[in-house]
Amino acid sequence: MEMLRWKTRISILWVIKAMGFSAYTLTALMQPGTIKDVMSGTFFGAPITGQAQLFVTFFWWIPWVMAWLTLTLKNKANRWINLVFGILFAIGLIGSLIQDASYASIALFVNYIVGIVVSLLIAWYAWKWPKQQE
């Protein structure tokens, strides 16, 4: 029962991450001029290409898949995949925050900080995974 509780905590954090990415996207689209830029084929100065759309699609779906995998994988694999993906997401968000700092609104900044904290919590829970249950 304790292991299910542990897995559920991490799984819920992944759901929060996925919803946070949705909140970030909606907030970003509300920034002045963003809709006009998207209609002309750019998003925050970057061209909207098929590769960019694929990247966003994967970035959006990975947390949902991780939520499911967290509840279904064996304990050892579960611990490591959550640790690695939690750290990778935190690093990616820190890099994005640094890159976007010059034009990010306070709302986008809050989304970045919450995303970083949730990513680090996922990694922390994975690191603290009960070892006697492996």
N, C-alpha and C positions, 0 to 999 in steps of 0.2 A: 504494500500500500504506500509506503514511503517513497518508493521509486516512481510510482505513478504520479504522486504529488510533485516530485522533482521534475519529471518530464513535462507535466502540465504547466508548471511555472515557466519553463523555458519556451514551451510552445506558445503560451499566451504572449510572451515577450516578442516572439516572431510575428504574431498577429498585430501587435502594437506597432512593430516596425513597418509592416505592410501598410497599415492605415496611416502611419506617419508619412510614408512616401506619397500617399494619396493627398494628404493635407498639404505637403510641400508643393506638389504639382498645382493644386488649386490655388494656393497662396501665390505661387510664382506667376500663374496666369493672371492674377489680379493686379500685378505690378503695372503701373502706367506704361503703355506702349507695347506690352508683351504680346497681346493678341494681334496687333498690327504687324509686329515682327514675325510671329508664327505664320500669319497669312502670306507674308512675303518670303517665307522659307527659312527663317532663322529662329533660334531660341537662345536668348542671352548671348547673341553674337556668333553662335556656332550654327553652321548649316544643318538643316534637318534632312539627313540622308537616310537611306534604308538601313545602313549600318547603325546610325544613331538611334533609329527607332527600335532596332533589334536589341541594342544595348539597354535601352530604357525598359523594354519588355522583359528582358531577363532580370534586370535589377528590380523590377516590380514583382515578378513572380517568385524569385528565389526565397523571400521570406515566407510566402504561403507554402511553398514546398518544404521548407525547413520546419515549419510548424507541424506538418504532417509527418515528416521523417523523424522528428523528435519523439513523437508518440509511437513510432513503429520500429525504429532501428534497435539493434542490440546495444546494450549499455556502453561497451567500450567504444564502438564505432560512433555512437551517439555523442559521447563525451567529446571525442576528438573533432568531429565534423562541426559541432556547435562552437567549440573553442576556436577553431580556425576561421569559420565564417564570421563569428562575432568580432574577432580581431580584424579581419579583412574589411568588414563593413565599417568599423570604427575608424580605421586608417583612411579608407576611401572618403568618409564623411569629413574627417579633419582636413584632408587635402582639398575637398570641394569647398569647405568653409573658407579656407585660406584663399583659394582662387576667387571665390565670389564675394569676399569681404568688402570690396570697394563699392558694390552696388546692391548688396543684399539688404532688404528691409529688416526691421526688427522682427517681423513675423517669420521671415525666412531664417533669420538667425536663431530664433527660438526652435524652429523645426530642426535645424542642424544640431543644436545642443541636445535636444530630446533624443534625436536619432543616435547621437554619439553615446549618450548615457545608456540608452536601451541596448545598444550593441555591446558596450562594456559589461552591462549586467548579464547578458547572454554568455559572454566569455567567462565572467566570474562564476556564474552558476555551473558552467561546464567544468571549470577548473576545480571547483569545490564538490564536484560530483561524488556521492558516497562511494568510496573505493571498496568497501566490504561487499557491495552489491554487484560488482563486476563479475 
